[in-house]
Amino acid sequence: MPVIKSDKIEVSAKTRGAELTSIKSKDGTEYLWQADPAFWPKHSPLLFPIVGSIPDKSYVFEGKTYHLENHGFIWTKEFKLAEGKADYMRFEITESEETLAVYPFRFTLSVGYRVKGDVLSVEYQIKNSDSKTIYFSIGAHPGFRVPAQMSDKREDYDIIFEKKETVKRYFLNKDNVLSGESEFFLKDSDRTEINRELFEKGAIVLKEHKSRSVSLKSRKSGRFVKLDFKGFPCLGIWSPKGDTPFVCVEPWYGVMPLAGSTQDITKKEGIITLEKGKVFSSVYNITVG
């Protein structure tokens, strides 16, 4: 399993899904969720070519219907390690006959991980290698241990936004698409406590927030994880119901569509349009302390 290090953190990832598997500080504290199947058997899956689900798990392109499971397929595929250095690793994948059967576009997707000090940078690059325009969404789904150390409890943590927000959360139905219902998540506030009730109504889906930085921070120990996601227009925050010991903070280029909305992928809410030969690039940062 590839490993990179800085003077403050050590990061590992695996070729399946180019998925992060560990973010560990110099003192041995593990910040990334360790995929305990009793709660959630993943660490940090990559979401592509959709975020969440789509109505009837299908979409239409040029008159043909295609089937996609929740969060797409890329997290199940084997990448190759294209580049490896002491502080940087990059994974790469291209389309295959298997992917073309559910996603009729040719592409090259690159995922890079770079460490410097206490910061991990996650770099996405998608090249359109098709003869036509391609359509996609891409998003992150990292889970973080809450608490990160034994002296803390889950309820010691807050979710802290970069700015004070008055913002709604959008609810999902049983098919993991937007139900059309919403309520205020924050009202002129930059934080909320992590408690048992926070996720009882499911994932928190945000689309109109101003902040491009969110932290999970313990009021007791000061331990924190901070995500900076400039450019990512949408955000998900999720943990299963109950007292589960992790929280996912998910920057997204894309969002689940409204139940009953068009299945035409070219008109899907939040879809990215990438012309022939063009490259889409984005980066978000994870800081731990």
ZIWOFEN-V372928 format. One line per field, one symbol per residue. phi: phi as a letter, one per 20 degrees, with the letter a starting at -180 (. if undefined). Layout:
phi = ???
This chain:
phi = .gccbdfcccccbcffmlegcaccefenfeeefdlfffdaecdafedaecdmdcgmlbbcclndecdcfgmmcffeeeedfebbcfcbbcdbbcfcgffffdbecebcddcdccdbmeddedddbcdedeecfdcacbbdbfdcfceebffecgffededefcfccbeddedefemcfenebbfecclbdbbfecffgdfenfeddcdfefcbccdcefeengbccddcgnfecbdcbbffneeebcedcfcdpbfffgnfgefffdfgmfedcfgmecdcbbcdddca
